[in-house]
Amino acid sequence: MDNVKKTSLGLDENIEAALCYFPFPLITGILFFVLEKDSKFVKFHAMQSIAMCIALIVIDMILVITIVGMLLLPLVGLVAFILIIFLVYKAYKGEKYKLPVIGDFAEKQVA
């Protein structure tokens, strides 16, 4: 983290990447993906945030269909919360942590 670069929005790259996941990952992911012009690191985290949220929404929609699925919703919510905190931490540390499948998708969209 010694060589923290500034982004086109004037924030440190690691802070902007962490903000892609927090406080509202879908909204902040879209905002930073659209507004950030220079940093591929930030754009990667923004796209991964967007894709992760869409995947979680689809999972929630599938779970709502059944009673057993509805009982699992709180667990999915807790896992999603822990995942978001983990991704904020990794992005803040300057790491390009890739989620399985979603991370590869995000990388292709930014390239």
C-alpha positions as a printed NumPy array, in Angstrom:
array([[  0.   ,   0.   ,   0.   ],
       [  3.034,   2.265,  -0.153],
       [  2.37 ,   3.208,  -3.782],
       [ -1.281,   4.181,  -3.496],
       [ -2.375,   5.843,  -6.716],
       [ -4.994,   8.53 ,  -7.088],
       [ -7.975,   7.839,  -9.307],
       [ -9.644,  10.11 , -11.836],
       [-12.105,  11.04 ,  -9.053],
       [ -9.268,  12.188,  -6.79 ],
       [ -9.564,   9.407,  -4.193],
       [ -6.908,   6.886,  -3.273],
       [ -7.341,   3.803,  -5.462],
       [ -7.729,   1.421,  -2.512],
       [-10.374,   3.578,  -0.801],
       [-12.395,   3.952,  -3.98 ],
       [-12.208,   0.175,  -4.606],
       [-13.397,  -0.534,  -1.05 ],
       [-16.28 ,   1.914,  -1.465],
       [-17.495,  -0.131,  -4.447],
       [-18.772,  -2.703,  -1.924],
       [-20.018,  -0.386,   0.808],
       [-22.601,   0.797,   1.895],
       [-24.847,  -0.297,  -1.015],
       [-22.784,  -2.603,  -3.266],
       [-25.064,  -2.507,  -6.304],
       [-25.451,   1.276,  -6.305],
       [-21.858,   2.158,  -5.43 ],
       [-20.574,  -0.483,  -7.854],
       [-22.556,   1.064, -10.708],
       [-21.534,   4.607,  -9.737],
       [-17.826,   3.855,  -9.583],
       [-17.918,   1.705, -12.728],
       [-19.47 ,   4.578, -14.679],
       [-17.589,   7.499, -13.077],
       [-14.074,   6.059, -12.799],
       [-12.177,   6.656, -16.017],
       [ -8.579,   5.573, -15.297],
       [ -8.236,   2.845, -12.672],
       [ -8.788,  -0.707, -13.907],
       [ -8.355,  -1.833, -10.285],
       [-11.375,   0.221,  -9.204],
       [-13.391,  -0.75 , -12.276],
       [-12.701,  -4.445, -11.54 ],
       [-13.968,  -4.11 ,  -7.962],
       [-16.965,  -2.095,  -9.155],
       [-17.938,  -4.746, -11.715],
       [-17.355,  -7.575,  -9.238],
       [-19.613,  -5.741,  -6.777],
       [-22.353,  -5.383,  -9.397],
       [-22.129,  -9.04 , -10.483],
       [-22.066, -10.277,  -6.882],
       [-25.206,  -8.3  ,  -6.037],
       [-27.051,  -9.579,  -9.078],
       [-26.069, -13.161,  -8.167],
       [-27.292, -12.632,  -4.587],
       [-30.592, -11.187,  -5.824],
       [-31.116, -14.222,  -8.077],
       [-30.287, -16.592,  -5.204],
       [-32.752, -14.753,  -2.939],
       [-35.468, -14.925,  -5.595],
       [-34.954, -18.67 ,  -5.997],
       [-35.004, -19.237,  -2.222],
       [-38.237, -17.269,  -1.743],
       [-40.106, -19.82 ,  -3.871],
       [-40.011, -22.554,  -1.205],
       [-40.6  , -22.626,   2.546],
       [-37.237, -24.306,   3.138],
       [-35.609, -21.625,   0.996],
       [-37.252, -18.874,   3.028],
       [-35.775, -20.418,   6.166],
       [-32.334, -20.183,   4.546],
       [-32.651, -16.479,   3.652],
       [-31.231, -15.213,   6.979],
       [-28.212, -17.494,   6.55 ],
       [-27.663, -16.246,   2.997],
       [-27.935, -12.678,   4.274],
       [-25.315, -13.32 ,   6.955],
       [-22.953, -14.966,   4.47 ],
       [-23.447, -12.035,   2.059],
       [-22.68 ,  -9.536,   4.845],
       [-19.481, -11.379,   5.806],
       [-18.479, -11.619,   2.129],
       [-18.967,  -7.875,   1.644],
       [-16.852,  -7.045,   4.724],
       [-14.147,  -9.417,   3.443],
       [-14.172,  -7.795,  -0.02 ],
       [-14.025,  -4.288,   1.478],
       [-10.976,  -5.383,   3.496],
       [ -9.233,  -6.966,   0.481],
       [ -9.902,  -3.936,  -1.732],
       [ -8.689,  -1.543,   0.971],
       [ -5.478,  -3.566,   1.288],
       [ -4.958,  -3.087,  -2.46 ],
       [ -5.586,  -6.727,  -3.359],
       [ -7.435,  -7.792,  -6.483],
       [ -9.292, -10.675,  -4.846],
       [-11.389, -12.554,  -7.412],
       [-14.552, -14.374,  -6.423],
       [-15.036, -17.697,  -8.226],
       [-16.81 , -17.215, -11.59 ],
       [-17.883, -13.645, -10.74 ],
       [-14.277, -12.429, -10.533],
       [-13.447, -13.846, -13.963],
       [-16.581, -12.22 , -15.406],
       [-15.651,  -8.871, -13.84 ],
       [-12.086,  -9.105, -15.159],
       [-13.337,  -9.729, -18.718],
       [-15.681,  -6.73 , -18.543],
       [-12.884,  -4.4  , -17.497],
       [-10.278,  -5.674, -19.99 ]])
